[in-house]
Amino acid sequence: MDCRKVGELIQKLRKERGWTQKYLADKMNISDRTVSKWERGMSYPDVSLIPDVCRALSITEHEFFIACDD
């Protein structure tokens, strides 16, 4: 998985919803620093968090992986 693509997807979907990084982080019970790292392409969600990311952003896991595919 490409960290940059993951971050771009998360940021795009978050902004489309008008959410702050903090709002998304609170929704997922993680820190806003974590969301920031994802969006800057410094890391990506642990595989155990993918379902939570998808649920929070109202996308399927399939959509997530297709959008983040190299």
SVG drawing of the C-alpha trace seen along z (x, -y; Angstrom):
<svg xmlns="http://www.w3.org/2000/svg" viewBox="-21 -21 28 27">
<polyline fill="none" stroke="black" stroke-width="0.4" points="0.0,0.0 1.3,-3.5 1.2,-5.7 0.8,-8.8 -2.3,-7.4 -3.8,-6.3 -3.3,-9.7 -4.7,-11.5 -7.8,-9.3 -8.4,-9.8 -7.9,-13.6 -10.2,-13.9 -13.0,-11.9 -12.6,-13.7 -12.7,-17.2 -15.7,-16.2 -17.6,-15.6 -16.4,-18.9 -14.6,-17.2 -11.5,-18.2 -8.7,-15.7 -9.7,-15.9 -13.3,-15.0 -12.3,-12.0 -9.8,-11.0 -12.4,-11.3 -14.9,-9.3 -12.3,-6.5 -10.9,-6.8 -7.4,-7.6 -5.3,-10.8 -5.5,-13.6 -1.7,-13.2 -2.3,-9.8 -4.7,-11.1 -2.2,-13.9 0.5,-11.3 -1.7,-9.3 -2.7,-12.3 0.9,-13.5 1.9,-10.0 4.2,-9.3 2.3,-6.2 -0.9,-4.4 -3.6,-2.7 -2.7,0.5 -4.6,3.3 -6.8,3.7 -8.0,0.1 -9.0,0.4 -12.6,1.5 -12.9,-1.5 -11.5,-3.9 -13.9,-2.6 -16.9,-2.7 -16.1,-6.3 -15.7,-7.5 -18.7,-5.4 -16.8,-3.5 -16.3,0.3 -13.0,1.9 -12.9,2.9 -13.3,-0.8 -10.5,-1.7 -8.0,0.8 -8.9,0.1 -8.3,-3.6 -5.0,-3.0 -3.7,-0.4 -0.3,-1.1"/>
</svg>
